[in-house]
Amino acid sequence: MATVFTVQSDSEAECRVELERLCRDYGLVPALLPREWSGTGRWMARATPKAPAEVHGGQAV
C-alpha cells in the first residue's frame, strides 16, 4: 500500500467521524480502525485508496 491517509484526534468519536468523512469524500477504505495511541491519549486511524486484503484486530493485513 503506497499511500496512507492518517487521522489523529483527541477522541475516538472524532477520529471515527473524520475517518468516515475521508473514506466517503475521497473513495478511500479504512486500513486501521480508530485506536488509542499508547501513552499519548490521542486516537489514530488510517485509510488507503485500495481495499486491504483482510482486517484483523482493526488493522489491515
ABEGO torsion letter per residue (X at the ends): XABBBBBBBABAAAAAAAAAAAAAAAGBBBABBBBBBBGAGBBBBBBBABBBABBBGGBBX
